[in-house]
Amino acid sequence: MTQTRVKSGAARIRDWPRRAAPAVFLAPAVILLLLISIVPLCYSLYISTQSYNIAMPSSTIHFIGLQNYLKMLVKPEFHKAFGWTLQFAAAAVTAETVLGLAIALMLNSENSQKYSGLFKTLFVIPMMIAPVVSATIWKLLFYPVYGVVNCTLELLGLGSVNWLGETFYAKIAVIIVEIWAATPFCILVYLAALKTVPSEMVEAARVDGASAFQVFFNIILPAIRNFVALVISIRLSDALRVFDVIMQLTNGAPGVSTETIGTTIYKTAFRYNNIGEGSAGAFIFFVIVSAVAFTSMIFMRRRAD
């Protein structure tokens, strides 16, 4: 019995390098994640409970509890930004989902197989451009006098539009830029999803006399519903966090009509120097985005079931 235990202990000692290898290889990644993500997150949570203004001496920093959170929640600017962010996300994600699926269906059809490679390359180009660069390009296109968009409208006899100077058109411009930049992602996911649809079922439905709409809604869409749920969840989270496009394209103008939650938090923290209140707003924003993304995923899964 004793010899058996000794042999078992010796086997464990010899086997220790193999058993410890996963922990050794994972340790650097875990440590790096803690240093660049978890530690700053915890420090930001600490700052959100402080009266912290970077324009004031460090001696003025003191604990105020949840006051920063309450100030952000009662701000009219935060309410306006929250409402516009939801409108922006809903409009952009809906358009991206419908447009991306329509283009994916077109590229996946038999008639377009010959040119699908070229179109796939063209449609993916917006994904290769940094958001700030694409927003700058679109800002030039939307210029009221020399912009290509207004020149095209005038050639068509529709008249020019002050895209970035009027609230309604500025919001439309922001949504257009978001759709242009994010739709390629939807197209790629849907193209991959369409490859999973059994061709036998589609052919059988066509032989039975089903129309293209019936095939799509009764066979294709149910088969790719999980991919649709995934795309909507990812794009909804990204659209709610929009920041760089707004800052570069409109900077929240005209007035504060295109301010999103992200730009409001940024300006609170770094333009008005209120780091504590900005950190509190960031955590409120985190909870909102997480709740919306989780709710949308649950809703889509229930609809799929």
N, C-alpha and C positions, 0 to 999 in steps of 0.2 A: 504493500500500500504506500509505504514511504517512498520506495523507489519510483513508483508510478507518478507520485506527486512531484518528485524531483525531475523526472523526465518531462512532465508536463510544463513545469516552470522553465526548464532549459529550452523547450520548444518555443515557449512564448518569448523568451529573450532573443532567440535566433530570429523569430518572426517579427520582432519589433520594427526593424527598418521598413519592411513592407507595409505594416499597419500604420506606421507614422508618416509614410510618404504623402498621402493625400493632404494631411494637415500641414506638412512642410511646404508643399507646393501652393496650397491655398492661402497660407498665412500672409505673404506679401500683398496679394490682392485684397484680402480682408483688412489689413492694416491701412493700405492706401485708401480704401473705401471709407474707413473710419475717419481718417485724417482730412479728406477732402469733402466728405458729405455729412457724416453723423456729427462730428465735432462742430463744424460751422452751424449746422442746424440747431444744435443744442445752445450754442452761444447766441444765435439769433433769437431763440425763444427767451433766453435770459434778458436780452436787450429789449425785447418787446414789453417787458414788465418794468422798464426803467424810464425815467424822464431824461432822455438823452438827446441833446441838441449839439451837433458838432460845431456850431458857431459860438457856443458858450464854453467857459472853462470846465475842465473835468471835475472840479469840486462841486459843480451844480448837479451832477448825475446822482439820482437817488431812486429808490424803489417806490413805485406808485401802483403796483398790482395790475388790475385789469383796466385801468383808466384809458390807456392807449387804445384798447380794443373797443371800449365804449365810444370814444371820440371818433374812431373810424366808422363805426356802425351808424352814428347819427349824422355824419357829414352828408349834406345834400350832393356834393360832388361825387362822393362814393356811390350814392344811390343812382345818380344819372349814369355813371360809368358802368355800374352793375347792369342796369337795364339795357344800355346800348351793347354791352359785351354779349349778353344773352341773345339779343336780336341779331347781332353780327354772326355769332356762332350758328344760330339756327338757320339763317339765310345761306351762309357760306357752305355749311355741311350738307344741307339739302341739295343745293345746286351741284356741289361736287359729287355727291352720291349718284344723282340722276345722270349728270353729264358723263361721269366716269364710267358708269355702267353702260350707257348708250354707246360710247366710243369703243369700249371693250367688246361689246356685241358686234359692232361693225368690223373691228379688226379680226374678230374670231370667225367671221362668216367665210364661207367658201369663196365668195366673189372677190374678197379683198386679200386672199392669202398671198397673191403675187406681190402686192405692194405693202404688206403688213410690216415688213422689216423697216422700210423707210419711214412709215408713219409712226412706228414705235419709237424710233430714234428721235423724230421731231417732237413727239409728245413728251418725251422724257427730258428734253433740254431745260425746261423751267426748273426741274429738280436740281440741276447742276449749278444753278446760279444762286449765290447767297441772297437771302431775303433783303438785306440792305441794298444790294446792287440792283435787284429787280425792282424794288420800291423807287430807287433813284431813276431808273429808266422809265418807269411808268409816270413818275412825276414830270419828266420832260415831255412825255406823250400827252399828258393832261394839261399842259400849259395853255392858258386861254387864248393867246394870240398866235403863237407859232407851233403849238402842239399838233402832232399828227392826227389825234382823235378829232379835234375841232376842225381841222382842215378837211378831213374826210367828211364830217357832217355837213360842212358848208358846200362841198362838192355835190353832196346828195340833196342839197336844198333844205336841210333840216335846221340850219342855224347853229351857231356856236353855243357852248355851255360853259359856265364858270365852274368847272369841276371841283376845284379845291377851295373855292370861295363861298359856296352856298352849302348849307347844312345837308340838304337832301342829296345833292349830287356828290358831295364829299363822302357821304356814307356809301353811296353806290360805287364810287371809285375804289374805296377801300375793299369792299366786297369783291369787286372785279379782280383786283390784284390778288386777293387771297385765293379766289377760284382758279385763276391762271397758274398760281404757284403750286397749289395742292392737288389739283385734279390728276396730274400724272401719277401720283402715288395710288390714287383710287383705281386708275386704269390698270396699272401693273398688278395690283392685288386681284382685281376682277378678271383679268386675263388668265391668271393662274387658277382662279376659282372655276372659270368656264371649262378648263381642261379636265376638271374632275366630273363634269356632268356626263353620264353615260350616253354615248351617241346612239345606242340601240333604242333607248326610250324615246329620244327625240325623233328618230326615223320612224318608229312605230306610230307615234302620235301624228306625224305628217301623213303617213299612209292611211290612217283612220280618218283623215280629213280635217285635222285640227288646224286652226289658223295660227299665224305667227304669234299673235297676242296670247292665244290659249296655250301654246307651247311654252312661252316665256313665263306666264303667271302660274301655270299648273305643273311645270316640270323644272325649268331652269331656275327660277327664283327660289322655290323650296329647296333645291339641291345646293344652292350657294348661300343660303340664309345665314349660316354661321360666319361666312366671310363678310357679308354685308354688316352684320353686327360688329365684327371686329373693326371694319373700316370706320363705321359711324362712331364707335367708342374712341378710337385713336384720333380721328379728325376733330371730334368734339372737344377732346382734351386740349389738342393743339390750338384750336380756334379760340378757346376761352383764354389761353395764355398768350394771345397775340400781343406783340410789343414792338419789335423792330420795324415792321411795316408801317405801323401807325406813327411812330416817332419820325421816320424818314419821310413819309408821304404827306402827312398833315400836321404832325406834332400836336394832335388833339384839336386842331382848328377845324372850322371857324368857331371861335370861342372855345368852349370845352365840349362841343357836340360829338366829337369822335374820340374823346378820351375813353380808354378802356380801364379795367381794373388794374392791369399791369402798369400802364403809364401813370395812372393816378398814384399808385404806391411809389413808383420810382420818383416822381416829382415831389411827393411828400417827404421822402427820405433825403434826396440829394439836391433838389432845387430849393426846398424850404428848410433843409437841414434838420428835420425832425426824424432822426434815425429810429427812435423808439416807436413812434407812431407808424412809421413805414414798415418796421418789422412786424408789428401787430397786424397791419393790413396784409402783409405777405402771408401770415399764418391763416388769416380769415380766407384769403384767396385760395390757399392750399386746401382748406376744408371744402370750399365751394366746388373747386375743380374735381376733387376726389369724389364728392357726393354725386355730382352730375355724371361723371364717367361711370361710377358704380351703378347708379340708377339706370342709365341708358343700357348698360350691358345686361342687367337683370331683366329689363323690359324686353330687349330684343331676344333674349334667350327664352323668355316665357312665350313670346309671340311665335318663336321658332318651334317650340314644343307643341 
